Amino acid sequence: MAIQYLSEGKSVADTASELDFSSDSAFVSFFRQQTGETPGKYVGEGQ
């Protein structure tokens, strides 16, 4: 779901909020653990 939101152009802050993370940094940490990249880098590379 996070990748879909980010691919649609939602910001990291909006995506974190939509997915009920306690903070943007918590979302970024979780995303990095799952994908090996930050959300910005992952989406920027067209994954």
SEKOL-238979 format. One record per atom (N, C-alpha, C): residue in one letter; x, y, z; atom name; residue number from 0. Coordinates in nm, 3 decimals, m for minus. Layout:
REM SEKOL-238979
a_X_Y_Z_CA_NUM
...
This chain:
REM SEKOL-238979
m_0.081_m0.118_0.000_N_0
m_0.000_0.000_0.000_CA_0
m_0.087_0.126_0.000_C_0
a_0.196_0.124_0.075_N_1
a_0.283_0.240_0.082_CA_1
a_0.339_0.274_m0.056_C_1
i_0.383_0.174_m0.128_N_2
i_0.439_0.198_m0.260_CA_2
i_0.334_0.258_m0.353_C_2
q_0.212_0.211_m0.342_N_3
q_0.104_0.265_m0.424_CA_3
q_0.083_0.413_m0.392_C_3
y_0.074_0.447_m0.264_N_4
y_0.054_0.587_m0.225_CA_4
y_0.168_0.674_m0.277_C_4
l_0.290_0.630_m0.256_N_5
l_0.405_0.708_m0.299_CA_5
l_0.409_0.722_m0.451_C_5
s_0.374_0.616_m0.521_N_6
s_0.372_0.619_m0.667_CA_6
s_0.266_0.714_m0.721_C_6
e_0.160_0.732_m0.643_N_7
e_0.053_0.824_m0.681_CA_7
e_0.091_0.969_m0.652_C_7
g_0.208_0.990_m0.593_N_8
g_0.254_1.124_m0.567_CA_8
g_0.230_1.175_m0.426_C_8
k_0.177_1.089_m0.338_N_9
k_0.159_1.131_m0.199_CA_9
k_0.295_1.149_m0.133_C_9
s_0.302_1.244_m0.044_N_10
s_0.428_1.268_0.027_CA_10
s_0.454_1.158_0.129_C_10
v_0.576_1.153_0.176_N_11
v_0.611_1.058_0.283_CA_11
v_0.525_1.086_0.405_C_11
a_0.507_1.214_0.439_N_12
a_0.427_1.250_0.556_CA_12
a_0.282_1.204_0.541_C_12
d_0.224_1.227_0.424_N_13
d_0.086_1.183_0.401_CA_13
d_0.074_1.032_0.402_C_13
t_0.171_0.964_0.343_N_14
t_0.169_0.817_0.341_CA_14
t_0.182_0.762_0.482_C_14
a_0.274_0.817_0.560_N_15
a_0.292_0.772_0.699_CA_15
a_0.164_0.791_0.777_C_15
s_0.099_0.904_0.759_N_16
s_m0.026_0.932_0.829_CA_16
s_m0.137_0.836_0.786_C_16
e_m0.151_0.815_0.656_N_17
e_m0.253_0.724_0.603_CA_17
e_m0.237_0.583_0.659_C_17
l_m0.112_0.542_0.681_N_18
l_m0.083_0.406_0.727_CA_18
l_m0.068_0.398_0.878_C_18
d_m0.102_0.507_0.948_N_19
d_m0.104_0.512_1.095_CA_19
d_0.031_0.492_1.161_C_19
f_0.137_0.537_1.098_N_20
f_0.268_0.536_1.164_CA_20
f_0.272_0.652_1.263_C_20
s_0.347_0.635_1.369_N_21
s_0.353_0.737_1.474_CA_21
s_0.429_0.862_1.429_C_21
s_0.516_0.847_1.328_N_22
s_0.592_0.960_1.276_CA_22
s_0.642_0.927_1.137_C_22
d_0.686_1.032_1.068_N_23
d_0.745_1.012_0.934_CA_23
d_0.869_0.926_0.944_C_23
s_0.951_0.952_1.046_N_24
s_1.077_0.877_1.059_CA_24
s_1.051_0.730_1.089_C_24
a_0.945_0.700_1.162_N_25
a_0.911_0.559_1.187_CA_25
a_0.874_0.490_1.056_C_25
f_0.798_0.560_0.972_N_26
f_0.762_0.505_0.841_CA_26
f_0.886_0.483_0.755_C_26
v_0.974_0.583_0.749_N_27
v_1.095_0.572_0.667_CA_27
v_1.181_0.455_0.714_C_27
s_1.196_0.439_0.846_N_28
s_1.274_0.328_0.900_CA_28
s_1.214_0.194_0.861_C_28
f_1.081_0.182_0.875_N_29
f_1.013_0.058_0.838_CA_29
f_1.029_0.031_0.689_C_29
f_1.008_0.134_0.608_N_30
f_1.018_0.118_0.463_CA_30
f_1.158_0.072_0.424_C_30
r_1.259_0.133_0.486_N_31
r_1.399_0.098_0.455_CA_31
r_1.427_m0.046_0.495_C_31
q_1.374_m0.090_0.609_N_32
q_1.393_m0.229_0.651_CA_32
q_1.331_m0.327_0.552_C_32
q_1.218_m0.290_0.496_N_33
q_1.146_m0.379_0.404_CA_33
q_1.204_m0.380_0.263_C_33
t_1.252_m0.264_0.217_N_34
t_1.294_m0.254_0.076_CA_34
t_1.444_m0.234_0.058_C_34
g_1.512_m0.191_0.165_N_35
g_1.654_m0.161_0.154_CA_35
g_1.683_m0.020_0.106_C_35
e_1.578_0.059_0.084_N_36
e_1.594_0.196_0.036_CA_36
e_1.495_0.288_0.107_C_36
t_1.524_0.417_0.102_N_37
t_1.429_0.513_0.155_CA_37
t_1.312_0.525_0.057_C_37
p_1.197_0.573_0.105_N_38
p_1.083_0.588_0.014_CA_38
p_1.114_0.677_m0.107_C_38
g_1.181_0.789_m0.084_N_39
g_1.213_0.879_m0.193_CA_39
g_1.302_0.816_m0.299_C_39
k_1.401_0.742_m0.255_N_40
k_1.491_0.677_m0.349_CA_40
k_1.419_0.564_m0.424_C_40
y_1.339_0.488_m0.352_N_41
y_1.266_0.377_m0.413_CA_41
y_1.174_0.426_m0.523_C_41
v_1.093_0.525_m0.495_N_42
v_0.998_0.578_m0.593_CA_42
v_1.072_0.655_m0.702_C_42
g_1.176_0.726_m0.665_N_43
g_1.252_0.803_m0.763_CA_43
g_1.318_0.717_m0.868_C_43
e_1.348_0.593_m0.833_N_44
e_1.412_0.501_m0.927_CA_44
e_1.309_0.426_m1.011_C_44
g_1.180_0.456_m0.989_N_45
g_1.076_0.395_m1.071_CA_45
g_1.050_0.250_m1.041_C_45
q_1.072_0.209_m0.920_N_46
q_1.049_0.070_m0.881_CA_46
q_0.902_0.035_m0.877_C_46
